[in-house]
Amino acid sequence: MRAADGGGPWFSPSGRLLAALCADPPAAACVLDAATGEHRARVPLPGGGVLWGWFNEDHLVGFHDGQADILDLTGRRARLLAEIRAPADDWLVHFTGTG
């Protein structure tokens, strides 16, 4: 595994799981048990997307082609979080969790 670019919440909200980019292609996030290191899931990142971090205990946020998507731990898109139609130099997104 390797760290994703930039900073982010790589531990799940409970702290029980850790997500980072998998070491081998294709682009995917590997989810591990933080206590044991046991592999829990491999989440494909659509379209060569990037991992932004956790949405909640069961979902990650991935970004590709101007869309931030909430992905379940199988890689299925649960819903659209944000759609950004501006050049990358023109925006910066921040989101925070609660609880």
MARPATOR-478552 format. One record per atom (N, C-alpha, C): residue number from 0; residue in three letters; atom name; x, y, z. Coordinates in Angstrom, 1 decimal, m for minus. Layout:
+-----+------+------+--------+--------+--------+
! pos ! code ! site !     xx !     yy !     zz !
+-----+------+------+--------+--------+--------+
! NUM !  ALA !   CA !      X !      Y !      Z !
...
+-----+------+------+--------+--------+--------+
END
This chain:
+-----+------+------+--------+--------+--------+
! pos ! code ! site !     xx !     yy !     zz !
+-----+------+------+--------+--------+--------+
!   0 !  MET !    N !    0.8 !   m1.2 !    0.0 !
!   0 !  MET !   CA !    0.0 !    0.0 !    0.0 !
!   0 !  MET !    C !    0.9 !    1.2 !    0.0 !
!   1 !  ARG !    N !    0.3 !    2.3 !   m0.5 !
!   1 !  ARG !   CA !    1.0 !    3.6 !   m0.5 !
!   1 !  ARG !    C !    0.0 !    4.7 !   m0.1 !
!   2 !  ALA !    N !    0.5 !    5.7 !    0.5 !
!   2 !  ALA !   CA !   m0.3 !    6.8 !    0.9 !
!   2 !  ALA !    C !   m0.9 !    7.5 !   m0.3 !
!   3 !  ALA !    N !   m2.1 !    8.1 !   m0.1 !
!   3 !  ALA !   CA !   m2.8 !    8.9 !   m1.2 !
!   3 !  ALA !    C !   m2.1 !   10.3 !   m1.2 !
!   4 !  ASP !    N !   m2.2 !   11.0 !   m2.3 !
!   4 !  ASP !   CA !   m1.7 !   12.3 !   m2.4 !
!   4 !  ASP !    C !   m2.4 !   13.2 !   m1.4 !
!   5 !  GLY !    N !   m1.7 !   14.2 !   m0.8 !
!   5 !  GLY !   CA !   m2.3 !   15.2 !    0.0 !
!   5 !  GLY !    C !   m2.7 !   14.6 !    1.4 !
!   6 !  GLY !    N !   m3.2 !   15.4 !    2.2 !
!   6 !  GLY !   CA !   m3.6 !   15.0 !    3.5 !
!   6 !  GLY !    C !   m5.1 !   14.6 !    3.5 !
!   7 !  GLY !    N !   m5.5 !   13.8 !    4.4 !
!   7 !  GLY !   CA !   m6.9 !   13.4 !    4.4 !
!   7 !  GLY !    C !   m7.2 !   12.5 !    5.6 !
!   8 !  PRO !    N !   m8.4 !   12.2 !    5.9 !
!   8 !  PRO !   CA !   m8.8 !   11.4 !    7.0 !
!   8 !  PRO !    C !   m8.6 !    9.9 !    6.6 !
!   9 !  TRP !    N !   m7.5 !    9.3 !    6.7 !
!   9 !  TRP !   CA !   m7.2 !    8.0 !    6.2 !
!   9 !  TRP !    C !   m7.8 !    6.9 !    7.2 !
!  10 !  PHE !    N !   m8.0 !    7.3 !    8.4 !
!  10 !  PHE !   CA !   m8.7 !    6.4 !    9.3 !
!  10 !  PHE !    C !  m10.2 !    6.6 !    9.3 !
!  11 !  SER !    N !  m11.0 !    5.6 !    9.4 !
!  11 !  SER !   CA !  m12.4 !    5.7 !    9.4 !
!  11 !  SER !    C !  m12.8 !    6.5 !   10.6 !
!  12 !  PRO !    N !  m14.1 !    7.0 !   10.7 !
!  12 !  PRO !   CA !  m14.5 !    7.7 !   11.8 !
!  12 !  PRO !    C !  m14.3 !    7.0 !   13.2 !
!  13 !  SER !    N !  m14.5 !    5.7 !   13.2 !
!  13 !  SER !   CA !  m14.3 !    5.0 !   14.5 !
!  13 !  SER !    C !  m12.8 !    4.7 !   14.8 !
!  14 !  GLY !    N !  m12.0 !    4.9 !   13.8 !
!  14 !  GLY !   CA !  m10.6 !    4.6 !   13.9 !
!  14 !  GLY !    C !  m10.2 !    3.1 !   13.7 !
!  15 !  ARG !    N !  m11.2 !    2.3 !   13.4 !
!  15 !  ARG !   CA !  m11.0 !    0.8 !   13.3 !
!  15 !  ARG !    C !  m10.5 !    0.4 !   11.9 !
!  16 !  LEU !    N !  m10.7 !    1.3 !   10.9 !
!  16 !  LEU !   CA !  m10.3 !    0.9 !    9.5 !
!  16 !  LEU !    C !   m9.3 !    2.0 !    9.0 !
!  17 !  LEU !    N !   m8.5 !    1.6 !    8.1 !
!  17 !  LEU !   CA !   m7.5 !    2.5 !    7.5 !
!  17 !  LEU !    C !   m7.7 !    2.3 !    5.9 !
!  18 !  ALA !    N !   m7.7 !    3.4 !    5.2 !
!  18 !  ALA !   CA !   m7.8 !    3.4 !    3.7 !
!  18 !  ALA !    C !   m6.6 !    4.1 !    3.2 !
!  19 !  ALA !    N !   m6.0 !    3.5 !    2.2 !
!  19 !  ALA !   CA !   m4.9 !    4.1 !    1.4 !
!  19 !  ALA !    C !   m4.9 !    3.5 !    0.0 !
!  20 !  LEU !    N !   m4.1 !    4.1 !   m0.9 !
!  20 !  LEU !   CA !   m4.1 !    3.6 !   m2.2 !
!  20 !  LEU !    C !   m3.3 !    2.3 !   m2.2 !
!  21 !  CYS !    N !   m3.9 !    1.3 !   m3.0 !
!  21 !  CYS !   CA !   m3.2 !    0.0 !   m3.1 !
!  21 !  CYS !    C !   m1.9 !    0.2 !   m3.9 !
!  22 !  ALA !    N !   m1.0 !   m0.7 !   m3.6 !
!  22 !  ALA !   CA !    0.3 !   m0.6 !   m4.2 !
!  22 !  ALA !    C !    0.3 !   m1.0 !   m5.7 !
!  23 !  ASP !    N !   m0.6 !   m1.9 !   m6.1 !
!  23 !  ASP !   CA !   m0.6 !   m2.4 !   m7.4 !
!  23 !  ASP !    C !   m1.8 !   m1.9 !   m8.2 !
!  24 !  PRO !    N !   m1.6 !   m1.6 !   m9.5 !
!  24 !  PRO !   CA !   m2.7 !   m1.2 !  m10.3 !
!  24 !  PRO !    C !   m3.8 !   m2.3 !  m10.5 !
!  25 !  PRO !    N !   m5.0 !   m2.0 !  m11.0 !
!  25 !  PRO !   CA !   m5.4 !   m0.6 !  m11.3 !
!  25 !  PRO !    C !   m5.7 !    0.2 !  m10.1 !
!  26 !  ALA !    N !   m6.0 !    1.5 !  m10.3 !
!  26 !  ALA !   CA !   m6.2 !    2.4 !   m9.2 !
!  26 !  ALA !    C !   m7.3 !    1.9 !   m8.3 !
!  27 !  ALA !    N !   m7.0 !    1.7 !   m7.0 !
!  27 !  ALA !   CA !   m8.0 !    1.2 !   m6.0 !
!  27 !  ALA !    C !   m7.5 !    1.7 !   m4.6 !
!  28 !  ALA !    N !   m8.4 !    1.7 !   m3.7 !
!  28 !  ALA !   CA !   m8.2 !    2.0 !   m2.3 !
!  28 !  ALA !    C !   m8.2 !    0.7 !   m1.6 !
!  29 !  CYS !    N !   m7.2 !    0.4 !   m0.8 !
!  29 !  CYS !   CA !   m7.2 !   m0.8 !    0.1 !
!  29 !  CYS !    C !   m7.6 !   m0.4 !    1.5 !
!  30 !  VAL !    N !   m8.6 !   m1.2 !    2.0 !
!  30 !  VAL !   CA !   m9.1 !   m0.9 !    3.4 !
!  30 !  VAL !    C !   m8.6 !   m2.0 !    4.3 !
!  31 !  LEU !    N !   m7.9 !   m1.6 !    5.4 !
!  31 !  LEU !   CA !   m7.3 !   m2.6 !    6.3 !
!  31 !  LEU !    C !   m7.9 !   m2.4 !    7.7 !
!  32 !  ASP !    N !   m7.9 !   m3.4 !    8.5 !
!  32 !  ASP !   CA !   m8.2 !   m3.3 !    9.9 !
!  32 !  ASP !    C !   m7.0 !   m2.6 !   10.6 !
!  33 !  ALA !    N !   m7.3 !   m1.5 !   11.2 !
!  33 !  ALA !   CA !   m6.2 !   m0.7 !   11.8 !
!  33 !  ALA !    C !   m5.5 !   m1.5 !   12.9 !
!  34 !  ALA !    N !   m6.1 !   m2.4 !   13.6 !
!  34 !  ALA !   CA !   m5.5 !   m3.1 !   14.7 !
!  34 !  ALA !    C !   m4.7 !   m4.3 !   14.3 !
!  35 !  THR !    N !   m5.2 !   m5.0 !   13.3 !
!  35 !  THR !   CA !   m4.6 !   m6.3 !   12.9 !
!  35 !  THR !    C !   m3.8 !   m6.2 !   11.6 !
!  36 !  GLY !    N !   m4.1 !   m5.2 !   10.8 !
!  36 !  GLY !   CA !   m3.6 !   m5.1 !    9.4 !
!  36 !  GLY !    C !   m4.3 !   m6.0 !    8.4 !
!  37 !  GLU !    N !   m5.3 !   m6.7 !    8.8 !
!  37 !  GLU !   CA !   m6.1 !   m7.6 !    8.0 !
!  37 !  GLU !    C !   m6.7 !   m6.8 !    6.8 !
!  38 !  HIS !    N !   m6.6 !   m7.3 !    5.6 !
!  38 !  HIS !   CA !   m7.2 !   m6.7 !    4.4 !
!  38 !  HIS !    C !   m8.7 !   m6.9 !    4.5 !
!  39 !  ARG !    N !   m9.4 !   m5.8 !    4.4 !
!  39 !  ARG !   CA !  m10.9 !   m5.9 !    4.5 !
!  39 !  ARG !    C !  m11.6 !   m5.6 !    3.2 !
!  40 !  ALA !    N !  m11.0 !   m4.8 !    2.3 !
!  40 !  ALA !   CA !  m11.7 !   m4.5 !    1.0 !
!  40 !  ALA !    C !  m10.7 !   m3.9 !    0.1 !
!  41 !  ARG !    N !  m11.0 !   m4.0 !   m1.2 !
!  41 !  ARG !   CA !  m10.3 !   m3.3 !   m2.3 !
!  41 !  ARG !    C !  m11.3 !   m2.6 !   m3.0 !
!  42 !  VAL !    N !  m11.3 !   m1.2 !   m3.0 !
!  42 !  VAL !   CA !  m12.3 !   m0.4 !   m3.6 !
!  42 !  VAL !    C !  m11.8 !    0.2 !   m4.9 !
!  43 !  PRO !    N !  m12.3 !   m0.2 !   m6.0 !
!  43 !  PRO !   CA !  m11.9 !    0.4 !   m7.3 !
!  43 !  PRO !    C !  m12.2 !    1.9 !   m7.3 !
!  44 !  LEU !    N !  m11.2 !    2.7 !   m7.8 !
!  44 !  LEU !   CA !  m11.5 !    4.1 !   m8.0 !
!  44 !  LEU !    C !  m11.8 !    4.3 !   m9.5 !
!  45 !  PRO !    N !  m13.0 !    4.7 !   m9.8 !
!  45 !  PRO !   CA !  m13.4 !    4.8 !  m11.2 !
!  45 !  PRO !    C !  m12.6 !    5.8 !  m12.0 !
!  46 !  GLY !    N !  m12.3 !    5.5 !  m13.2 !
!  46 !  GLY !   CA !  m11.7 !    6.4 !  m14.2 !
!  46 !  GLY !    C !  m10.4 !    6.9 !  m13.7 !
!  47 !  GLY !    N !   m9.6 !    6.1 !  m13.0 !
!  47 !  GLY !   CA !   m8.3 !    6.6 !  m12.6 !
!  47 !  GLY !    C !   m8.4 !    7.7 !  m11.5 !
!  48 !  GLY !    N !   m9.5 !    7.7 !  m10.8 !
!  48 !  GLY !   CA !   m9.8 !    8.7 !   m9.8 !
!  48 !  GLY !    C !   m8.9 !    8.7 !   m8.6 !
!  49 !  VAL !    N !   m9.1 !    9.6 !   m7.7 !
!  49 !  VAL !   CA !   m8.2 !    9.7 !   m6.5 !
!  49 !  VAL !    C !   m9.1 !    9.5 !   m5.3 !
!  50 !  LEU !    N !   m8.5 !    9.0 !   m4.2 !
!  50 !  LEU !   CA !   m9.1 !    8.8 !   m2.9 !
!  50 !  LEU !    C !   m9.1 !   10.1 !   m2.1 !
!  51 !  TRP !    N !  m10.2 !   10.6 !   m1.7 !
!  51 !  TRP !   CA !  m10.3 !   11.8 !   m0.9 !
!  51 !  TRP !    C !  m10.4 !   11.5 !    0.6 !
!  52 !  GLY !    N !  m10.8 !   10.3 !    1.0 !
!  52 !  GLY !   CA !  m10.9 !    9.9 !    2.4 !
!  52 !  GLY !    C !  m12.3 !    9.2 !    2.7 !
!  53 !  TRP !    N !  m12.6 !    9.2 !    3.9 !
!  53 !  TRP !   CA !  m13.8 !    8.5 !    4.4 !
!  53 !  TRP !    C !  m15.0 !    9.5 !    4.4 !
!  54 !  PHE !    N !  m16.2 !    9.0 !    4.1 !
!  54 !  PHE !   CA !  m17.5 !    9.7 !    4.2 !
!  54 !  PHE !    C !  m18.1 !    9.3 !    5.5 !
!  55 !  ASN !    N !  m18.2 !    8.0 !    5.8 !
!  55 !  ASN !   CA !  m18.6 !    7.5 !    7.1 !
!  55 !  ASN !    C !  m17.9 !    6.1 !    7.2 !
!  56 !  GLU !    N !  m18.4 !    5.4 !    8.2 !
!  56 !  GLU !   CA !  m17.7 !    4.1 !    8.5 !
!  56 !  GLU !    C !  m17.7 !    3.1 !    7.4 !
!  57 !  ASP !    N !  m18.7 !    3.2 !    6.5 !
!  57 !  ASP !   CA !  m18.9 !    2.2 !    5.4 !
!  57 !  ASP !    C !  m18.7 !    2.7 !    4.0 !
!  58 !  HIS !    N !  m18.3 !    4.0 !    3.9 !
!  58 !  HIS !   CA !  m18.2 !    4.6 !    2.6 !
!  58 !  HIS !    C !  m16.9 !    5.5 !    2.5 !
!  59 !  LEU !    N !  m16.3 !    5.5 !    1.3 !
!  59 !  LEU !   CA !  m15.2 !    6.4 !    1.0 !
!  59 !  LEU !    C !  m15.7 !    7.5 !    0.0 !
!  60 !  VAL !    N !  m14.9 !    8.5 !   m0.1 !
!  60 !  VAL !   CA !  m15.1 !    9.6 !   m1.1 !
!  60 !  VAL !    C !  m14.0 !    9.5 !   m2.1 !
!  61 !  GLY !    N !  m14.4 !    9.4 !   m3.4 !
!  61 !  GLY !   CA !  m13.4 !    9.4 !   m4.5 !
!  61 !  GLY !    C !  m13.7 !   10.5 !   m5.5 !
!  62 !  PHE !    N !  m12.7 !   11.0 !   m6.2 !
!  62 !  PHE !   CA !  m12.9 !   12.1 !   m7.1 !
!  62 !  PHE !    C !  m12.4 !   11.7 !   m8.5 !
!  63 !  HIS !    N !  m13.2 !   12.0 !   m9.5 !
!  63 !  HIS !   CA !  m12.8 !   11.8 !  m10.9 !
!  63 !  HIS !    C !  m13.7 !   12.6 !  m11.8 !
!  64 !  ASP !    N !  m13.1 !   13.1 !  m12.9 !
!  64 !  ASP !   CA !  m13.9 !   13.8 !  m13.9 !
!  64 !  ASP !    C !  m14.8 !   14.8 !  m13.4 !
!  65 !  GLY !    N !  m14.4 !   15.6 !  m12.4 !
!  65 !  GLY !   CA !  m15.2 !   16.7 !  m11.9 !
!  65 !  GLY !    C !  m16.3 !   16.3 !  m10.9 !
!  66 !  GLN !    N !  m16.3 !   15.0 !  m10.5 !
!  66 !  GLN !   CA !  m17.3 !   14.5 !   m9.6 !
!  66 !  GLN !    C !  m16.7 !   13.9 !   m8.3 !
!  67 !  ALA !    N !  m17.2 !   14.3 !   m7.2 !
!  67 !  ALA !   CA !  m16.8 !   13.6 !   m5.9 !
!  67 !  ALA !    C !  m17.9 !   12.6 !   m5.6 !
!  68 !  ASP !    N !  m17.6 !   11.4 !   m5.6 !
!  68 !  ASP !   CA !  m18.6 !   10.3 !   m5.4 !
!  68 !  ASP !    C !  m18.4 !    9.7 !   m4.0 !
!  69 !  ILE !    N !  m19.5 !    9.3 !   m3.4 !
!  69 !  ILE !   CA !  m19.5 !    8.4 !   m2.2 !
!  69 !  ILE !    C !  m19.6 !    7.0 !   m2.7 !
!  70 !  LEU !    N !  m18.5 !    6.2 !   m2.4 !
!  70 !  LEU !   CA !  m18.4 !    4.8 !   m2.8 !
!  70 !  LEU !    C !  m18.5 !    3.9 !   m1.6 !
!  71 !  ASP !    N !  m19.3 !    2.8 !   m1.8 !
!  71 !  ASP !   CA !  m19.3 !    1.8 !   m0.8 !
!  71 !  ASP !    C !  m18.1 !    1.0 !   m0.9 !
!  72 !  LEU !    N !  m17.9 !    0.0 !    0.0 !
!  72 !  LEU !   CA !  m16.6 !   m0.7 !    0.1 !
!  72 !  LEU !    C !  m16.4 !   m1.8 !   m1.0 !
!  73 !  THR !    N !  m17.4 !   m1.8 !   m1.9 !
!  73 !  THR !   CA !  m17.2 !   m2.7 !   m3.1 !
!  73 !  THR !    C !  m16.9 !   m1.8 !   m4.3 !
!  74 !  GLY !    N !  m16.9 !   m0.5 !   m4.1 !
!  74 !  GLY !   CA !  m16.6 !    0.4 !   m5.2 !
!  74 !  GLY !    C !  m17.9 !    1.0 !   m5.9 !
!  75 !  ARG !    N !  m19.0 !    0.5 !   m5.5 !
!  75 !  ARG !   CA !  m20.3 !    1.0 !   m6.1 !
!  75 !  ARG !    C !  m20.6 !    2.4 !   m5.7 !
!  76 !  ARG !    N !  m21.0 !    3.2 !   m6.6 !
!  76 !  ARG !   CA !  m21.3 !    4.6 !   m6.3 !
!  76 !  ARG !    C !  m22.6 !    4.6 !   m5.5 !
!  77 !  ALA !    N !  m22.6 !    5.1 !   m4.3 !
!  77 !  ALA !   CA !  m23.8 !    5.2 !   m3.5 !
!  77 !  ALA !    C !  m24.6 !    6.5 !   m3.8 !
!  78 !  ARG !    N !  m23.8 !    7.6 !   m4.1 !
!  78 !  ARG !   CA !  m24.4 !    8.8 !   m4.5 !
!  78 !  ARG !    C !  m23.3 !    9.8 !   m4.9 !
!  79 !  LEU !    N !  m23.8 !   10.9 !   m5.6 !
!  79 !  LEU !   CA !  m22.9 !   12.0 !   m5.9 !
!  79 !  LEU !    C !  m22.8 !   12.9 !   m4.7 !
!  80 !  LEU !    N !  m21.6 !   13.3 !   m4.3 !
!  80 !  LEU !   CA !  m21.4 !   14.2 !   m3.2 !
!  80 !  LEU !    C !  m21.3 !   15.7 !   m3.8 !
!  81 !  ALA !    N !  m20.5 !   15.9 !   m4.9 !
!  81 !  ALA !   CA !  m20.3 !   17.2 !   m5.5 !
!  81 !  ALA !    C !  m20.0 !   17.1 !   m6.9 !
!  82 !  GLU !    N !  m20.4 !   18.0 !   m7.7 !
!  82 !  GLU !   CA !  m20.0 !   18.1 !   m9.1 !
!  82 !  GLU !    C !  m19.3 !   19.5 !   m9.3 !
!  83 !  ILE !    N !  m18.1 !   19.4 !   m9.8 !
!  83 !  ILE !   CA !  m17.3 !   20.6 !  m10.0 !
!  83 !  ILE !    C !  m17.0 !   20.8 !  m11.5 !
!  84 !  ARG !    N !  m17.5 !   21.9 !  m12.0 !
!  84 !  ARG !   CA !  m17.3 !   22.2 !  m13.4 !
!  84 !  ARG !    C !  m16.5 !   23.4 !  m13.6 !
!  85 !  ALA !    N !  m15.3 !   23.5 !  m13.0 !
!  85 !  ALA !   CA !  m14.4 !   24.6 !  m13.1 !
!  85 !  ALA !    C !  m13.0 !   24.1 !  m13.3 !
!  86 !  PRO !    N !  m12.1 !   24.8 !  m13.9 !
!  86 !  PRO !   CA !  m10.7 !   24.3 !  m14.0 !
!  86 !  PRO !    C !  m10.2 !   24.1 !  m12.6 !
!  87 !  ALA !    N !   m9.3 !   23.1 !  m12.5 !
!  87 !  ALA !   CA !   m8.8 !   22.7 !  m11.1 !
!  87 !  ALA !    C !   m8.1 !   23.8 !  m10.4 !
!  88 !  ASP !    N !   m7.6 !   24.8 !  m11.0 !
!  88 !  ASP !   CA !   m6.9 !   25.9 !  m10.4 !
!  88 !  ASP !    C !   m7.9 !   26.8 !   m9.7 !
!  89 !  ASP !    N !   m9.2 !   26.7 !  m10.0 !
!  89 !  ASP !   CA !  m10.2 !   27.7 !   m9.6 !
!  89 !  ASP !    C !  m11.0 !   27.2 !   m8.4 !
!  90 !  TRP !    N !  m10.7 !   26.1 !   m7.8 !
!  90 !  TRP !   CA !  m11.5 !   25.6 !   m6.7 !
!  90 !  TRP !    C !  m10.7 !   24.9 !   m5.7 !
!  91 !  LEU !    N !  m11.2 !   24.8 !   m4.5 !
!  91 !  LEU !   CA !  m10.7 !   24.1 !   m3.4 !
!  91 !  LEU !    C !  m11.8 !   23.6 !   m2.5 !
!  92 !  VAL !    N !  m11.9 !   22.3 !   m2.3 !
!  92 !  VAL !   CA !  m13.1 !   21.7 !   m1.5 !
!  92 !  VAL !    C !  m12.6 !   21.3 !   m0.1 !
!  93 !  HIS !    N !  m13.4 !   21.7 !    0.9 !
!  93 !  HIS !   CA !  m13.2 !   21.2 !    2.2 !
!  93 !  HIS !    C !  m14.5 !   20.6 !    2.7 !
!  94 !  PHE !    N !  m14.4 !   19.5 !    3.4 !
!  94 !  PHE !   CA !  m15.6 !   19.0 !    4.0 !
!  94 !  PHE !    C !  m15.2 !   18.4 !    5.4 !
!  95 !  THR !    N !  m16.1 !   18.4 !    6.3 !
!  95 !  THR !   CA !  m15.8 !   17.9 !    7.6 !
!  95 !  THR !    C !  m16.9 !   16.9 !    8.1 !
!  96 !  GLY !    N !  m16.5 !   16.0 !    8.9 !
!  96 !  GLY !   CA !  m17.4 !   15.1 !    9.5 !
!  96 !  GLY !    C !  m18.0 !   15.6 !   10.8 !
!  97 !  THR !    N !  m19.0 !   14.9 !   11.2 !
!  97 !  THR !   CA !  m19.6 !   15.3 !   12.5 !
!  97 !  THR !    C !  m19.6 !   14.0 !   13.4 !
!  98 !  GLY !    N !  m19.6 !   14.2 !   14.7 !
!  98 !  GLY !   CA !  m19.7 !   13.1 !   15.6 !
!  98 !  GLY !    C !  m18.5 !   12.6 !   16.2 !
+-----+------+------+--------+--------+--------+
END
